[in-house]
Amino acid sequence: MKEVVVIGGGLGGLAAAITLQYNGFSVSVFEKNEHFGGKLMPIQLNDYYFDFGPNTITMPHVFQHVIEQTGEKADDYFQLIKLASHTRNFFPDGTSFDFSTSQQIMKAQLKMIDTKGLHNYPSFLAEIERLYHLSARYFLPRMFTSWKDYLSPSLGAAFLRVRPLETLDHFFQRYFQHKHILQAFNRYATYIGSSPYQTPATFAMIAYLELIHGVYYVKGGNSNIAKSFVRLARKLGVKLYPSTQVTKLEVKDRKINKIILNSGETVNADFIIMNADLLKAYPHLVLEKERPHFTNQKIEGYEPSISAFVILAGLKKRHQGLLHHNVFFSNNYEQEFRDLFTNKCYSTDPTIYICNSSYTDPTVAPSGDNLFILVNAPSTKNAEAHDGLEDYKELVYKKLETYGISINPHLAVEKVISPLDIEEKFGAFKGALYGISANHRMNAFLRPSNIAKDIHNLYFAGGTTHPGGGSPMVTISGLNVANHIIKTKKETK
């Protein structure tokens, strides 16, 4: 029986482990934290439950497939709740706009403020559906090892049809004209940690996932997806080791021949899957001389995605007017992204996202709102930018006050998580939430390969690799790698 070691128990690593164990491999997963699931981390503060992330669940079929490929029923593991009007977008002038899967609701709102958008909405939906299906067919299921993989006629044609040379902001301006509507749609770039003024229009497919497929919440907390993966993995026989860190990978003859743990114990395996952030973990675990195609200089050349400044606030009251997902926009969105990526500093007028999952599921916070408050933050590349975050927290609270959301007088519990915390807790490159930003086309479409060029039995899964960041994408990366290993084993028999 072939042995597989997975380094990191995030969604990608767990998906790979389940797939491989079910297909006859012997899999061990080593996770440095106490919990499995990576950034899909549960946090309990007294009676208040929070998901660190992701708070927005799309593409539920991806998570269901991980379970159902083994003959189990996904419904026996976690229950999904579909949110109809899922996100309320608030603007400085006191107006708001709800994102909904109901075309009737969307059109009724557009009729009031954006007649161009009202007229174009059907064609907009058709176009983002086309972008999604092209991506789902040609890009998401594939393993890209080099730029040569893009030279096949069918893939090359598909690539040119997904608007790679147009920015997301320019794409949305084709269909809408009101600045508030454009701002709300442009926020989809932050789902991959990037700027809408630089990110390729291809990623408008995210709007399709939310406005057509829908946004979901997992009953009891989204981290139940990760807990379900753990439960199934154990049932299948996967060996799971929490609080166990891999400290070194020894290479001989272009293969990893020894895996060294923080306890000093050594482990051997036929295949190794690195589910940790490869930009951080690969140079830490493997000597530079053993990875000439992935040097330290090359790693430093990648632009990290945005990070996050997070406040978990459990309140003793419930605010009326908040939906499950809420966004309070800044006055100048372009300046906000210039601050994040060019000036590498916090915005003095940030856009603030709030998840209030108790709106949908009061059991997670019986006494009041459980507010997961997130502000886009610069990477930790400029360490000085992250000084004085207590003052920044108060700036966020004061801005929410202008929208009628009072925090301080009603606080029962509070916890702050900074980009520095994210870098340390999750081994995230420069504190990035989504690995590499998609601001540059090469990084958007040709991310680091899932297969190590210099080491024959090493593979990568997670947000830094193909197909990218976000919980469905990292899960797909784990499935892709596992299926490639299964195929490789069959071909070498």
N, C-alpha and C positions, 0 to 999 in steps of 0.2 A: 504494500500500500504506500503510495507516494505521500510524503510529509510536506505540509505547507505551514509556514509561519506568517501570521499577519501582524504587522507592527502598527498598533493603533486600532482601537475599537470604535471608530466612528461609523456612520451609516454605511459608507463605502466598504470598510473593512468587514463589518458584520454581514453585509449582503454577499460579499465574496466568500466569506467563511461558510455561510449557509449553503450557497450554491455548490461549492467544492465538496463539503462534507456529504451532502446529499448524493453527489456523483462519485462517491467512493474514495475520496481523499481523506487523510487524517489531518485535521486542522487545529492549530493552536493560535490563540489571539492574546497578545500581550498589550495591555493598556496601562499607561503611566498613572492615570487618574483612578479614583475610586469608582467612578461611574463609567458605563459604556454608552456610546451615542455621540461622542464628540461635543460639538456646540449645542446639540439637542440635549441640553442639560437641565434636569429638574432642580428647582431651588425652593425650599420650604422655609418661610420665615414666620414662625408662630402658626397662626391659622391661615396664612396667605401662601398660596402656591403660585409659582411663576415658571414659565418656560423661558430659559435664556434665549433660545432660538432654535429653529426658525419659528416665528409666530404665525406666519402665513403658509399654509399648506396648499400646494397645487400638485397636479399630476398624481393623484392618489393611486392610480393604477400601477405606478412604479413600485410603491411600497407594498401594495397588495400582491404584485407579481412575485416579490421575494418570498413571500409565504406560500402562495398558491402553486408555485413551481414544484413544491415538495409534496403536493397532494393535500395540504391542509387548507382550511377555509380562513381567509383573512378576517372575516367577521367574528371568528372565534377568538381573535387576538386583540383587535382594536376596533372601535366603532367611530365612524366618521359622521360629522354633522356638517351639512352644506350651508354656507351663509349666503343668503340672497343678496341683500344690500350690505356689502361686506366692509366697505371703507368709506368713511366720511372725511372729505377734504375741506379743511377750514382755511379761509384766506383773511389777510389783514383788514380788508374792508368790511368784515362782518358777514360775508356771504359764505355759503358752503355748497358742495357738490358731492353727491353720493355715487360711488361706483357700484354697479349692480349687474347681475347676469340677466336681468329683465330689460329687454330692448325697449319696452314701453316706458319704463321708468327713466332710462337713459335719454330717450328721445324727448320726453316731457320736460326734462331739465334743460336739454340743449335748446329746445324751442324758446325757452325764456332768455337765454344769454348768448347762444352761438348758433345762428341760423345756418352758417356755413357747415358747422359740425352736424347739425340736424340733417341737412341735405346729404352730406357725405357719409353719414354713419353706416348705412348698409354696405357701401363700397369699402369703407375702412375695415369692417368686420371680415369682409371677403378677402381683403389683402393680408391681414394678419393671420387669417386661417391658412392662406397659401404659404406664408412664411413658416408657420409652424409645421405643416405637413412636409414641406421640403426638408426642414431641419430634422424632423423625426425619422424621415426615410433615409436621408443620405449622410447625416452627420452624427446624430446621437448614438446609434448602435455600433459605429465603426471605431477601430483603434488606428489612430494616425501615428506613424512612426517617423515620418519626415515630410518635407514639402512635396516630394515626388508622389506621395499618395494622392495629391490633389490633381495629378495630371491625367487621371482616367477621364475619358470623354464624358461619361454620365455625371461623374462627380464635379468635373469642371463646369459643365453646363448648369448644374444645380447651384454651384457656388456663385456664379454670375447672376443667378435669379433671386438671390436672397438679399439684394441691396447692400453689398459689402462696402461700397464706396460712399454711401450716403450716411449722414449722421442721424441719430434717433430724433433729435430736435427738428431737423429739416423734414424728416418723414412725417412727423405729427403735424407740422405746419401745412402739409399738403391737404389735410382733412379738417383742421380746426383753426380758428383764428383768435378766440378769446384767450387772453394771457393766463387766466386761471385754469382753463381747461388744458392748455399746453403745459402748464406747470405740473398739473396733476398727472398727466400722462408721462411727462419727462422723468418723473420720479422712478419709473420702472428701471432706469439705468442703475439706480442704487441697489436693485436686487442682485446685481452682479458687481457691486462695489465700484461703479464707474461714473463718468460724467455723461449726461445726455448730449452734450455739445461736442463730444468726441467719439462716443460709442457708436458702432455701426448699427444701421437701421434694422438689421437682422433680428435684433433682440426685441423688436416690437412684438414678436411672438409671445412675449410674457403677458402682454395685454390680452391676447387671445386666451391664454390659459385662465386668466382671472375673469374675463367678461363673457366667455362662452363655456368653458369647462367648469369654472367656478372656483371659489375659495373655500377651503375646508378647515375644520377644527376637529381634533381628536378628543372624544369625551374623556374627561379626567385630566387632560393635558396632552399636548403634542408629543411629549417625551415618551408617551405610551407606545409610539412607533418603535423607538429604540428598545424599550423594555420588551416589546413583543418579539423583536429580532433576537434578543438575548434568550428569551424563553424558548424559542424554536431552536436556536443554535444548541442550547444545552440538551434539548430533547433529541436532537440528531447526533449528539456526541461530540460537538465542538468543545475543545478544552479552553476555557476562558480564565485569564489571569489578570484581575484588576490590580492596581497599585504595583505594577511590575513594569519596569522600564528597560528597554533595550538600550545599551550604552555604546555598543560597538559592533560593526560587521567586518569580519576579516575576509579578505578576498585572496583567492589563490587560483591561478590559471583562468582569470576572468569569470570566476564563479564564487559566490559566497559559500565558504566552507565552515564558518563558525559564527554563531550569533551569541553575543555575550550580554548577560542580564546584569542589572544593578546589584544583584546578590552575589555576583561572581560566577554563577552557574553558566555553562555553555550549552547551547542547543544546536542541533543540525537539522536541515530541511532541504528538500529537493527544490522547492519554490519559496520565494520570499515576496510578500506583498507589503509595500510601505504605504500605509494609510495615513501616516503622519504627514504634515506639510513638507513636501519634498525640498522646498527651498531652504527650510530650516533643518530638517532631519537628515537629508542626504549628506550635506557637508559635515554635519556633526558625527555621523555614524561611519562614513567611508572616507578614507584618506584621499586627498585631491589627486594624487598620482594614479589612483585606480579608476578615476572618472574623467579622463581627458576631454570628453565631449560635454562635460557639465562642470566647468571650472568655477572657482569662487568668483572670479571676475565676471563670468557670464551670469551667475546668480545675482550679483549686485546690480547688474544691468536691467533687471526686471523691475517694472513699476508696481509696487504693492497696491492692492485695492484700498478703498477706504476702510477705516476701522470704526469703532463705535464707542461712544460715551453713554453708559447705561445707568439708569436709576430704577431700582425696584422699590415702588412705594405702595405699601398697604395702607389703605385709608379706612377711617371709621364711618364713612358715608359713601353713598353712590351718587355720582354726578349724572344728572339727566342730560340727554343730548349726545352722550358718547355712545358710539357703536362698538363692535368688537375691535375694529381697526380704525384708527383716527390719525390724521396728518394735519399739523398746524404749520402752514407754509411761511417762508420768509418773504420779505419784500423784494429781494433781488436774488433769484435762483442762480443766475450766472456768476455773480460775485461769490456766492457760497461755494461753488465748485472751484473757482479760482483760488479761494482761500485754502481749500482742502488739498488741491493737487499742485498749484503753482507756488503759493505762499507757504504751504505746509503748516497751516495753523487752523485753529478753531474759528468758526464764523461767529461774529458778534451778533448776528441776526440769523440764528439757525432755524432750519426746518425741524420740527419735532414730531416724531412718531410715537403714538401711544397704543399699546395693545391692552385691552381691558377684557380678558377672556371670561371674567365673571359675568359679563353682559350676556353671554351665551350659556355659561355653565356656573351658576351661583355656588355650586358645591366647592369650587376651588378657592373661594374667598367668601365665607358665609357672612362676615361682618361688614363688608364694604368693598369698594373697588380694589382690584389688584393691578395696579398700573405698571406696566413694563414701558418705561420711557426711554427712547433711544434718539440720540442725536448723532448724525454723521460726524466722524472725527478723522483727523489726519493720521497717517501711519506713524509709527514710533521712530521713523527715520530722523525726525527733528525732536529729540528727547525734551528739549526745553519747552516745546509747545504744550507739554502735559503738566507743567507746574500750575499751581493755583486752581485745581479742579473743584475745590470746595466753593470757590467764588463762582465758577462756571455753573455749578449745580444751581446756585441761587439765581443766576441769570436765566436759566431755563425755567425755574419756577415763576420768576417775575413775568416772563413772556407768556406762560400759560395763564397767569392771572389776567392778562389783557384779553384773553379769550374766554374768561369766566370760569377757568378751571383752577380752583384753589387747592393747594397741596399742604403747605406747612401747618395750618390750623387743624388738619384732620389726620395727620400722620399717626399711624399705629406702629409701623415698622418701616425701615428704610435700609437700602444697601446700594452702594455705588460700585460699578465695575468700569474700570478705565481701559484704554487700549493697552497700557502696560500690563494690566491684569490678564487681558486676552492673550497677549504674547506669551506670558508665563504659563497660564493655565492650559492653553491649547497648543503650545509650541508653534504659534502662528508667526510667519515671516513678517517682521516689522509691525506686528499686531494686526495684520490684514484679516478682515472677516472672510474674504472670498479669494484669497490667494493673489493672483495677478489681476491687475485691472484690465478692462477691455478697451481702454482709451486708444490703444494703438492696434491697428488691424492685424498685425502679425501675432500679437498676444491674444487678440480676440478669437482668431481662427486657428492659430498654430501654437497651442499651448505645449508645455513640456509633454513629451510622449508618455504613454502608459507603460512603455517598455524601456528599460535601461539599455542604452547603446553599448556601454562598456562592460556590463556584467550580465551574463547570459541567463541567470535565474532570478533576476530582480525585476519587480513590476511596481507600478505606482497607481494608487487610487486616491481620489479626493478632489478638493476644489481647485488645487493648483494645476491639475492635469486635465486632459480632455475627458468629458465635454465642458467642464467648468464648475463654477461655484453654485451654491444653492442645494438644498436637501435632495430634490429629485435627481439633479445632475451628479452629485457625488455618489448617490446610490447606483445610478446607471454606470458610473465609472467602475464601481466594484463588480457589478454584473458582467460588464465587458471584459474585465481582466480575468475573472473566473472562467468565463466561457472560452476565452483564448487559451488558458492553461488546459482546460478540458480537451479542446481541439488539438493542442500540441501533444498531449499525452497519447491521444488516439493515433495521431500521425506517426509517432515514433514507436508504436507497437510492432 
